[in-house]
């Protein structure tokens, strides 16, 4: 499992060296775009709208747009300095709370925490403390130059760190448009709805839920492969525009042009005696 971050977890005076591993993966099927005519993959270029030409990475700077078409340009050196000042390499547990106190809307991404060299005992201590107390740790961490709020909890036998949104990153529910006000609910309708909920209530078993669309798409792709319904594209080198013209034509044109410009010799006048 690939390590995405190395550092430590700290709570009180306890410091645990750990490695961070991504706990989930995106299994979306990525489809490429091809040119319909020749089936060549389509590539995207970074083009300057002002100059109408492709821009290389070294010619791009970062900026913050504080109002329409007005920017504050930030140097890489300035950004790197801020990154170093804020990157502590430590998951500092600030508080311990109950998991049910955090609404799922705050959750963002999950990571497995594994003990690094010498951190096994302290890792086990924190895991046991969280299990016995029924609490989770609220922490702060800097990942890829972004400070994140996170929680540390037990998942099976492993400590998991889940990044969560800061409160100001969660939009206000009251701003959602067209939410109906509380109408008068007919008692019979509510009883029927509750009966349906009761009939569909079960124990959550994640294994029984599958991505039907992804499964069907993979089956379609495999069916087309077996039916030889595929296209191939040879590696084509870009053809450079040629400025070379036919040599003989150029020479002949030059000669013709020279002849036209060459002055016609005047006849000498006959001498009179």
N, C-alpha and C positions, 0 to 999 in steps of 0.2 A: 504494500500500500504506500503510495507516494506521500512523502512528508511535505506539507505546504508551509510549515512554520515551526521553529524551535525556540523554546524559551522556558518559562517556569510559571507555575501557579503559586501564589502566596496567599495565606490567610493567617493573620496574626504573625507569629514568628516562624511559622512553618513555610518552608520553600521547597517546591517539588519541581525538578527539571522534567519537562514534558516535550513531546512532539505532537503536532497537530496534523490530523489526516481528514480529508473530506469524507463525510459520512454518507452522502447521497450522490447520485449521478443522474444526469439528464439523459434519458434514453430516447429522446425524440429522433426520428429518422430524418437525417439531413438530405435534402434533395438539391442537386446542382441545377443551375440554369444553363441550357445549351442554345446555341444559335440554331433555329429551326431548319435553316437551309443546309448547313454543313455539319451540324452537331458539335461544333467547337465550344468548349466551356466559355462562359462569359466572365470576364474579369472586371473589377471595379478600380477606378483610378481616382486619386485625390487631385481635383482640378480647382484652380483659383478662378473664381467667378469674375474677378476684375481683369486678370491677365489672359484668361481663357487658355491656360496651359497647365500641364501636369506639374505638380509640386512634389519635390523630394522630401523625405522625412527631416533631413537636416535643415530644410528651409521653412519648417513649421515651428511656430511658437505658441505657447498656451496663453489664454487670456480669459478674463471674466467679463461678460456682457452685463454692465450695470444698468443700462437702458438701451433702447433700440439703436443698434449700430454704433454704440459707444462702449469701448472696451478698456480694461486695465490689463496691460501686458505683464505677465509674470515670467521672470527668468528661471531657467532650470536650476541655477545655483540657489536662488531664493527658496524654491520649492524643496530642494534637497536639504537645505539648512533646517527648514521647518520640520521636515520628516525626521531628521536625526534628533532634533530637540524633543520630539514627542514619541519616538519609538523606544519604549522602555524594555521591550522583550519580556514583559511580565504580565501575567493575567492576575491582576490584583482583585481578590474577592473583597468587596466593600461591605456587603450585608448578606444575611441569610433570611430567606422568606419561604412561604409555601408556594408551590407551583401553581395551585389553583387561583392564586391571587393575580396572576398575569394572564390577560386575555390573549388568545392565540393570534390576534391581529398583529401583535408585536413581534412574533417570531419570524426570523428571516432565513438563516442557513445553519445546518448542523455539521459539527466536526467531532470526530473521535479524538480523545486525549489519551496518549500512551505514555507511560513513564519512560524517561530517558535514563541514561546510565546513572545508577546510584539513587534513583527516585522511587524504586519499587515499594519500600516500606511506608514512606510518607504518602504515596499515592493510595495505598491500601487503607491508611489511616483516614484520609479524607473521604474515601468511598464509604467506609464503615460509618463514619460520623454522619454523613448525609443520609444513609439508609436508616440508621437508628433514630435520627431526629425527624425524618420525614421532610427535611428542608432542602432547598436548593441555594446555591451561591449566586449572588449578583456581582458581576465583575466588569472591568474595563480592559480593553485590549486594542492595540493598534495593528491592523492588518492592511497591507498594501497602502500605506500612508493615510489610512482612514481610521479614526478612533471609533471603536464600536462598543456598544453596551452589550453585555452577554450574560448568560446564565450557565452555571455548571451544575449538572445533575447526574444521577446514576441511570444508566441504560443497560439492562442485563448485568454483566460483570464489568462494564466499562464506564469510565467517566466521559460524559458528552458535554461539549461546549456548544451552545446555540447562540448565535448573534441575534440580538433583538433591536428593534428600532427605538430611537430616542422618541420621547413623547411628541416633540414638535415635527417628527417625520410622519406621524399618523394623522391623516386628515380627519376633520370633525364630522361625525355622523350627521349632525344637524344641517350640514351643508349639502347633503345628498338630496337632489330634486325629486319632486313628485311622490314623496312618502305620504301615504294616506293617514289621516287622523284616525283615532280609535273609533270605529263604527260600532253600532249595536250588533252584537253577535247573537244569533238565534241559538237557544240552548240545545236544540236537537242537532243542529249543524256541528256545534262544538263537541257534543257527546260522540257523534259519528267520527269526527276527526281524531279524537282521543282514542277511540276504539281501533282505528286504523293504525295509529302510532303504536298502540299496544301490540297489535298483531305483527307488526314489522320489527318490534324490538328484539334484539339478539345481542350476543357477546361479540365484540369487535374482533374479527379475525382478518388481518390485512392480506393474508395469502389468497383469500377467495376473490379479491378485487383485482381485475386485470385491465390493461389498456386494450380494449377491443379494436379500436381504430388502428393502433400500431401493429397488432397481430394480423389484421386483415391486409394492411399495406405490405407487410413482410411476405405474406402468402402470395399476394399479387406480383410482387417483385420476383419471387422465386419461380412462380408459374411462367412469367415472361422469360426468365433465364433459361428454364428447361425447354421452352418452346422456341429458343434461339431468336427471340424477339428483342435483339439488342443492337446497339450501334457502337462502333469503335472510332476513335479519333487518333490519327497518327500525330506524333509530336512534330509540329510545324514550326520552322524557324521564321521569324518575321522577315518579310521581304523588304529590304531597304530600297527606297526609291532610287532609281538609276539615273544619273546625269550623263551617262555615256551615250553618244549618238553614233550613227554609222560614220566611220572615218572617211570613206570615199565620198559620201554625200557632203560631209562638212568641208572636205578639201575642194570639191567641185564648186560648192556654193561660194567659198572664199575666192576661187579663181574668177568666177562669173562676176562677183562683186567688184573685184579688182579691175577687170576689163572695162566695166561700165564707168569706173571713175578715171581710168587712164585717158589723158587728153589726146585727141586726134592730132598727128603731126601736120603742121602747115606746109604747103608746097612753096618752094622758093620761087620768087618772081624771076622771069627771064630778063637777062641783062640786055640793054639796048646799046647799040654802037653809035 
